[in-house]
Amino acid sequence: MYTSFFGLNEKPFSITPDPRYLFMSERHGEALAHLVYGVTESGGFMQLTGEVGTGKTTLVRTLLQNRMPANADVAVCLNPQLSAREFLVTICEELGVTVPEEKGSIKALIDALNRHLLAAHADGRRTILVVDEAQNLAPEVLEEVRLLTNLETAKQKLLQIILIGQPELRDLLARNDLRQLAQRITGRYHLEPLSRDETAQYIEHRLKVAGALGEVFDAGAKREVFRLSQGVPRLINVICDRALLGAYSSESRRVNRRMIRRAAAEITGKSTTGGWLRRAVPVFGVAVAVVIVASFMTGLEQRRGQIDDVVDPPLPSVAQKPLAQPATDTVADAADPEPESESATETEPSLDAQLQLATDLTNTESALVTLLDLWGLEYRRGERGCAQAAAAGFECLFQRGSWSGLKQYDRPAILTLIDSTGAAHSVVLTAIDGENVELSIGGVAVMHPIDDVSEMWFGQYLLLWRPPTATAEALGPGSSGQDVVWLRQSLAAIDSRYQTAAADSDIFDAELQQQVRAFQRDHRLDVDGLAGNQTQIIINTLLAPDTTPRLTIPRLAQE
């Protein structure tokens, strides 16, 4: 309908997984590289997970159409809600294997499949099974999937299996009764949503593939799409498609922010006004709100005079700005000394408003000053923050994760928040208290509900941790030295169930690997038997002394 109006050859934001429209973001590129490696080099299992609409199916179709080896035979199972027998029949039919007359016999199906795989291997061909929506596989079917990897020669697996699913697949494979299957997964990758910049590039990419010659979405519209979709490609497609229709109806050649909000409202049936406006104070409380905003600004202005000119590499998407000296003052400290009324508490400025008021104090450098201060480290001018931390025996960990992961680490962290205008802010998470979190915004401590912060946080964080030795190295089979002794003794100190017979051995042997796997299963970590950064951080957290800064006790609650 609107294609000719915008000079397009076809609709650019269709939700069908067309490989021509695949936008190769950094994360999608890494995921595709993992899959290509799996189908060309390794054997056994590959696991690809991601939230609904992040592009998993499009990625796999790209793999099947454009990146599959010429000597590969592929079976695709799109409907995993099958019985074990139906699942095996589907694989046989996909591969052109003659299904035995006794279809009810699982043994007969596996024998026929094994003969086919051996013949294909003798001809130099690889056989690959792709299972989509794998989180819906029944336990008995997963057991058959595991048994299929037993089909092998003396040197090589005969069947490569790629499991694709939502994050629930990771939880499913973390079950104790499925540990044998989880241990056979040779490669895992979790597909994250797009960043703000990638969202804008994604929109332009799809428009160009569809034949657009000029800019259709202005910069504000792209930022609004990111805010409303949180970088999920499918949601981006749905919102942009409806926005183009709305622009066509109003005979506008450009899509602006207002059109994006209207389109999203039509799709969801709900208002898409910025989160901070939804929590805006009622008219009768405006006067009180003004007092509180002024108090917050007073606290921030006190930090502006302490800004230190330091340099450190920013987190992705965080602008370089002057930094503020950390402080432990709270909003209440800066407020009027008279007791606040109930209405004052109810009309506290929203997180979005606070971030926008503190824009020039929520840069990466300012957040690093506060984070280092929590660990008793002083930021020195002219030196990078993470380099200073390393000199003191700490390591910086950049990661994307969730609230549950942060709670498990139990350490202060720098979060990257995106406000309603699309601007990025670096704040320090200093405590998690039930359904609320304590943040340091430009050195001012404030409390907000987790749900409010979640609207602006897309999983990006940085934290400090202290490795057992000067360098953060993964420990695994073949490792030796005092790091291994530390690992043995630390596991035993956490729980006697993890104790090994050779308590002082400095060799990473099979028994220690088994105990590491047990620890990882119990703490819902990736069960790979390697004591990497994630495993070492959890061990450190469980054994940390009282002087270690924790997220479990808010500073505001102590005052």
N, C-alpha and C positions, 0 to 999 in steps of 0.2 A: 504493500500500500504506500509506504513512505519512501521506498527505495529510489524511485525515479526523482522524487522531490529533492533528495540529497545527493543525487548523482551516483547512486550505488548500484552495483551489479546484482547484489543479493542482500538478504538480511544479515548484518554482521554479528548479531548477538543471539543467534539461535543456540538453544541449550543442548542440541544434539552433539555428541563428541566427534567433531570433524577434525582429523589430524592436520588439515590445511591451516586451521586457525590456532594450532598449538602455540602458545606464547612461552618461549623458553626462558623463564626466569631462572635465577641462580639455583633455586631449590628444585625446579622442574628439571634443569640440566643435570643436577647431581643425581636426582632420582632416576632419570633415563640412563645415566652412566652406570648406575648400580644394576639396572635391569639388563643392559647390554652386556656388561661383564658377566652377569649370571648366566645368560643364555649362550655365551660364547666360550667361557672359560671354566666355570665351576659346575658342580652337580649338587643334587639334593634340593634344598628349599631356598627360595627368596621370598621376602615379606615386604609388601608395600602397603602402608596405611596412611590415612589422612581423613580429615573431616569431610562430611558430605559436601560435594560440590567443589572440591579443591582441584579437580582435574585428573584424578587417578585413571579413570576409564579412557579419557583422551590420550593420556600418556601411554597406556598399554596399546591402544590402537595404533599409535605412532610407531611403537616398537614392532608390532606385528606387520605393519604395512611397509615400513621403511628401513628398519634396523635389524630385521631378523636374518640370521645366516642363511645362505642359499641351500645348505644341506639340512635344514631344520623342518621337522614335521610338527605341527602345532594342533593341540586339542584345547578347545575353549569351553569352559563350563560356566554359563551365565546364570544358571538357576541352581544354587547350592542346596535348596531345601528338598533334598532327595534322600531316599534310603541308601544304605551302603550298596545294595545290589543295583539300584537305579543309577547310582553314581558311576559304578564300574561299567554298566551298559552304555552310559553316555560317553565315557572315555573311548570305549571300543568303537562306538559308532562314529565319533569324531575322527578317529585315526584310520577308519576303514577296516577295522579288524572284524573278521567274520565272527559273529556272536554265536557261541555254541548253542545247540538245541536245548540243552538243559539250562536255560537262562536263570533259573532259580538258584543255581549252584554258584556261590561266590568263588569257590576253588576253581571251577571250570573257567570262569571269566578271567581270573588272575593268570591261570595257566595259558590261556589264549593270548592275553596281553603280553605275558613274558616271552612267548615265542615270537610275537611280532617285534618286540623291542630288541631281542637278540638278532633277528634278521636285519632290522634297520641298522643296528650297530655294526654288523658284519659288512653292510653296504656303505659304511662311513657316514650314516645319517644320525642326527640328534633328534630326540623326541622331547617335546616341551608341553607341559600341561599348565594352562592358565585358569585359575579359579577366581572368579569375581564375586564380590559380596561374601567373602570367606568367613566373616564373623557369624554368618547364619548356618554354618555347617554344624550338624549334630555331632556329639562326641563319638558315636560309633562310626560316622563317616570320616572324622578326623583320624581315627585309629586306622581305617583302611588307607587313608592318605599316607600315614606314616609307614605302613607295611609296603606300600608301593615303592618306597625308597630302598627297600631291601632287594629290589630287582636290580642286580648289578653283576658286573664281571669282576675279575680279580683286581682290576685297576680302575674301574670307572663305574659310576652310577649310570643306569640306562635311561632314567627319567628325570628331567629337570622340572620342578614344580614351582610355580609362582603364585603365591597367595596374596590377593588384593582385598582390602577391607577397610572398614571404619576403625577408629581407635579401640572399639570394643574387641577387635581381634587380638590386640596386644594383651588385654585383660584375660581373654579366653585362653591364650597360649601360656599365660602365667600360672594357670591352675596346676596344682601338684600332680593330678592324674594325667596331665598332658605334657609333663616335663620331658618325656622321651622324644616327643615331637618337637618341642621348643629347642632342644639341644641340637637338632639336626638342621636348624635354620642357619645358613652360612652367610646371609646378608639381610640386613634390615634397613628400611628407610621410611621416615615419617614425613609426609608432604605437608608443609605449612602454608597458610594463606599468604597472599601477596602483600608486600609493603605498600606504603602510600605512593612512593615513586613508581613501583612496579605496576600498581593499579592504573596510574595514568598512562604508562607505556603499553599496558595490556589493551586499554581502550583504543589507543591510537593504532596499535598493531592490527586489531580486528577490523577497524574501519578501513585501513589501507588494503588488507586482503580482500575486502568487499568492494574496493574500487574507489574509495573516497580520495579526492584530490586536495581538499583543504581541511582546516580544523572545524570540527562539528561541535565538540564539547569544549567550553571554555575552562580555564584553570580552576575556577571556583566549583564548577560542576564536577570535575574529576575528584577534587578533594571531598566533595559531598558524597560522591559514589563510594569512596573509600570509607568514609565515616559510617555510612549506612550499611555497607556490605561487609565491613571488617576484612576486606581483601579476599573474600571467597569468590572465585571466578563465576560460579553458577549464579550467585546473587547479583554480581556485577552485570552479567548478561541480562537477567530478568529486568533489573532496574533500568539499564540503558535502553533496552528494547522498548519498554513502555515510555521512557522519556522521549525517544525519537518519534514515537507515535503522537505524544502530546505536542511536541514542537511542530510536527506536520499539521496537526489539527489547528494550531494557532498561527500557522504560516510563518514560523520563525526558522531562519536558517541556522541559528546557533542554539545550543542547549545550555541553559544556565542553572545555577544552584536551585532556584525556585522550582524549575521544572523537574529536577531530580527528586526534590522532596515530595512534590505532588505525585510523581510516578510511584515512589516508594509507598506513599500513603494509600494509593489505589491498590497496590499489590497486597499490602499487609492489612489494610482496613483500619490502620491506626495512625495517629498523628506522628510525624517524623521530626517534630521540632527538636532542636538540640537538647541534650539531656539536662544541661544546666537550666534551660528555660522551663522544662517540665517541673523542676524543683524550685522554681522562682518563688519568692516570698509573696504572700497576699498583700493587697494594697494597704491594709490597715497596719501591716508590719514594716512598711518601707522605712520609716524613721529609725526603727531599731536596727534594720539591716544596714543602713548607712553608717551607723555607729560602729558596727562590727567590721564592716569593710574598711573603715578608717583605722580601726585598731589593727587589722591585719596589715594594712599598708604601713602603719607605724613600725610594726615589727620588721617588715621588709626594708624600710628605709634605714633602720638602724644597721642592717647588714650591708646596705649599699656602701656605707662609709668604710667598711672593712674589706671591700673587694680587693683581692690579690691578683696581680697579673701573672697567671701561671699558664703553662701549656701542657696539654696531654691529648693523645689521640681520642677523638670523640667516638661515642657509640654510633652505629649506623643511624642516619636520618636526624641526628641531633646537631643543631647549629652551634658554632663557636661563639660564645659570649663571655663577658667578664664573669668572675666567680665570686661567691659570697663566702665569708668565713663562717664555719659551722657554729651553731649556737643551740642551746637546749631550751630557750624560751618558748613558751606556748602562746597561742592566740590569747588565752585567758590572761597571761602575764601582761600583755600589752593593752588589755581592755581596761575600761574604767574600774577603779578600785571598789566601787559600790557593787553589791550582789546583783547578779543578772536575774531578770525575770524569766519565767518559763517561756514567754514569747520570744525572748532574745535567743534562747537555745534553739527554738524551732526555726528561727530565721537566719541561722548561720549561713554565710555565703557558700554556694556550692563549690565542689572541687574544681569544676570547669572555670568558674569565676576566679577562684584563687590562683589557678595556674596562669590565667591570662593577666592577672594583676602582677604576677611575679615573673613575667616572661624573661626578663633579662637576668634573672637569678636562678633559672632552672636549666642551665647548660650543664654539659658533662663535667667540666672542671669543678664547678661549685658542688656538684653531687659527690665527686671523688674526694674533695676536701672533707665533707661530712662523713663519708664512709671510712676514710682513713682515720679520722678522729675517733670514731667508735672503737677502732682497734688499738687506740693509743698511739697512732702514728701521726707525725706532723708533716703536712705538705710543704715541701721546700721549693722555692721559686726556681724556675728554669729546668726542672727535672720532671720527667713523665711520671704520672701517678702510679701506674703498674710497675714501672722500673723501681720506684721507691719501695713499693710493697715487696718486690722480689728481693731487694737488698736486705729487707728485714725478715726474709724467710717465708713470705707469702706468695701466692699465685692468684692472678685474676682469672676468673672463669666467665666467659661470655657464652650465653646459652639462651635458648627459647624453651619455655616450660609452662608449668601451671601452678596454681596455688598449692595444690597438694605436694608438688615437688619442693616448693619454697618452704612449706611447713616441715617437710622431712629434713631438708638441709638445716633449718632453724638458724639462719644467719642473716644479718642485714644485707640488703641488696639494692642496687640502683635499678629502678624501673623506668622504662621509656613510655610515657603517656602521650596520647594524641588528643588535643582539645577539640572543641566543636568547630574551630576554624581550620583544622588540619595541621596545626603547629605541633611540633614535638617538644616534650619537656622531660628532663632528667630529674627524678625525685628519689629520695632514699626511703625504702621500706625499713622501718625500725622495729615494728612489732605487729603481730597478728593476734588479736584478742577476740576470739569467738567469731562473730559475723562482721567485726570491724577491723580496720587496719590503722596503724599509726604511720604517718608519712612525715618526712622532713622536706618542706618546700622552701628552698632558699634559706635553710637554717631554721625555719619556724616549724615546730611540731604541731600537727593537726590530726584529728581522727575522722575517718570516713567509713561508711559501709563498704564491704568488699564488693557488693554489686555495683556501686557507683564507680569504683576504681576499675572494675572489670570492663565497663563500657569504653574505657579509654586505653586499656592495656591489652596488647596483643602477644604477650608471652615473652618479650625481650627483657633480659636482665643481666646484670653483672654482679658477682659477689667475690669476696676474698676467702681464701682457705689456706691452711698451712700444711704443705706436704710433709711426709715423714723425714725427708732429706731435702737438700737444697734444690733439687729439681723434681718436677712432677712427672714421673715415669710410670707407665702401666707395668704391673707385675704379672707374669704368667709363666707357663712352662719354659724352663731354660733360664729364668731369672735366678740370681743368687746374690748374697750379701746381706748387710744389716737391714735393708728394706724388707727382705723376706722374713727375717727374724721378727721385725716390728709387726708385720702382717699376722704371723702366727700368734704372737703374744697378745695382740690387740683383739683378734677374733675370740681367743680363749677368755680374755677379760670381759668381753661383752656377754658371752654365754658359753658355759662349759660344753654345750653340744657342738660347738665349733672347734674344740680343742683337738690337736693332732698328737699322734704318738711321739713324734720327734719334736718336742716343744721348742728346742733351741736350734734346730737345723736351719741353715741359711740357704737351703736348696728348695726351689719351688717344685715340689713333686706332685704326683697324682693325688695323694691324700689331701694335700693343701688345696689343690684345685677343686676337689669334691666339696671341701668345707666352704670355699669361696662361693661355689654355686649354691650351696644350701643357704648361706647368708643372703645372697642376691635374691633367691626365691622368697625368703621370709620377709624381705624388705621391698619387694615388688620392683626390683631392678632388672635390667636386661641380664638374663642368665647366660653368660658366656664363659664363666670360669676365669676371667681376667680381672685383676684388681686395678681398674683404671681410675680416672679422676672421680667419677661418680661414686664408685664403691669406696674409695679412700675418703672422700668427703663425709659420707654417711658414717664410716667408722670413726673419723675424727669428731664428728658431732656427738656420737653416742658416748665418747670418752672425754669430751671437752671439759676443762676445768671451769670452775664457777666464774672465773674472770673473762671467759669468752663471751662476747656480745651475743645475745639470743633474741629471737623474735617472740618468745613466749611471755615476756613480761614487759608491757608497755611502759615507757617512761612517764607518760601522762598519768597513768594509773597510780604511779608511785608518789606523785606529788600531792 
